[in-house]
């Protein structure tokens, strides 16, 4: 691949990755989004200002709400959380009209570190590949070892797996399968 084709290919990859990153804030429960730690939801009962709160999903997945107490929100969709609050509050407020609104998405997250223009934590609002994450982090720095990028994935049992990513091979159109979909908690390391 000559130099001009390579530059065009890299520009197109970065353009689509950055353009699609604008969708991060467009998450709704319509796509089946499941709440996770640090997400912010507003729960309210129509007609009762005392029963309106913004709550943050705790690291254990729980939230607290008046008359309801603690309940599990992590792993639930907005509709499921609304129904759970309604079931628990109906004892105190018959025919309660419960509203749950996703105010801020803070989960799931990935991390890009090392020799990129802007190392950062990225909130994934949609599926994201290694190249897209690198684009969101501003691309590789001039001193990056682009042939030895790794993705570190930690599993719930504490074990880790490392996936190798050679940016140079990918950019030349070889070994495209190494541009894997990232999973929540993954760390992309650029040496």
N, C-alpha and C positions, 0 to 999 in steps of 0.2 A: 504494500500500500504506500503510495507516494505521500510526501509531506502535506500537500494540499488536501488530499482525500482524508488523511488522518485528522487534520484540523477540522474539516467539515464534519466528519463523523463525531469527533469529541464535542463540537459545538452543539450538534443536534442532540446528542445524549444529555448534555448538561441542560439544554433548553427545555427538553421534555421533563427532566427531573425537577428542575426549578419551577416550571409552570405547574406541574402536578402537585407541588408542595403547597400551593395555595388552597388545596382542598382539605388540608389538615383541620382547619377551623370549621369545616362544613359537616362535621360528624353529627348524625342524628340517630335516634333509635330506629328509624326506618330500615337501615341496613343491618339491623340486628346487633348494634353496638352494645357490648357488655361493659358495664361500669367497672372501674378498677380504682386502686388507691390514688388519692389526691384529686380525683374528678370532683367537680363541684356541681351539685344539683340544688334546685330550688323546689321545696315541697310546700304546698299551700292547700288549705281547705277553704273553699269558696264561702265568703260571708263571715269569716272569722279571722281577723287580723292577728290575733294571738297565735294562730296556727299557720304561720307563714315564716319559713326560715330557709336561708341558704345553708347547706351543710356540705362538709367535705367528707368524702369516703376515706375512712381511716386505713392504715396499712393492713389491718386485719379484715378489711372489707366491710366493716360495720358503719352505721350512721346512727345518730340519736335524734329523736323528734318528740315534741311534747305529746303526752297521752299515749304514745306508742312505745316509748322507751328505745332500747337498742334493737336494731334489726339488721340483717345481712343485706347489703346492697351490692357488694362486689360480686361480679359474675351474673348479675341480673340485667335485663334490658330496662329501659325507662318504663315501658308498659308493665313489666313484672313488678317493679318497685312500686308503681302507682297502685297496683292491685293489692300488694302486700300491706301498704299503709292503709288503704281503704278497709281491708278486712279487719285490721287491728283497731281502727279508730271508730268503726260503726257502733261499737258498744257505747261510746261517749257522744258521738255525733251521728245520729241516724240519718241515712240517706246522704252521707258526706260526699260532696263533689271534690275529689282529690285531684290536684294537678301536680305533676312532676316535670320539671324542665331541666334539661342538661345545660348548665351555664358555662362550664369550662372543662375542656378535655385535657387531662394531664396524664393520661395513661393510654396505651402502652408507650414505653420509651426505649430508645436505643441510644448508644453513645458512639461518637466518632472522635478519636483522639490521635495524637501524634502529629506528623508533619502534613497537616492540612491548613488551609488558609484561616479557618475558624473552627477550632475544636469545639464540640458542643454536645449537649444532650438534645435529642430530637424526639418530639412527641409524634408518634406515627398515627396519622388519621386515616391511613389506607395502607395497602401493601407497599413495601418498599424494598428495593434491591440494594446491593452493595454500591453500584454506580450511582444510584439516586441519592443515597446517603452521603456519598462523597461530594456530589454536586451541591447538596443542601449545606454542606460544611465548607463551601467555597472552592472546592477542588483541591488538588494536591499542591503543596508548596514546591518551590524550586529544588529543595534538598530532599524531597521524599524518595524513598527506595520503592518506586512504583511496582517493582516486580515481586515484592515480598510482603504485601498487605495480608493481614489475617483477620478473620472474624472469630471472636471467642464467644462461645455459647455455653451458658451454665444451665444445667438441668436441675429440677426440684430436688433430686437426690444428692446434689452437691457436686456431681461429676461435671467436667467440662470437656468440650470438644472444640478443636480448632479447625477452621476451614481456610484454606489458602486461596488467595486471589491475586493473580498477576495482571495488573492493569494494562501493561504493555501488550500482553497476548490478547486480552479482551479488545483493546483498542484496534488491534490489527485484524480483528474478526475471527480469531482463533479461541477455542475453549470458552465459548459463550456461556456454557452451562455453569461455569464457576461464579457467575453473577447471580448468586442465590437470593431467594427472598429472605429478608431478615425477620427474626422473631423477637418478641418483646424481651428486653434485657440484654440483647446482643451488644457486643462492643467491637467496633471496627478499629483496628490498630494499624496506623500507617507509620512504619519505621523511617 
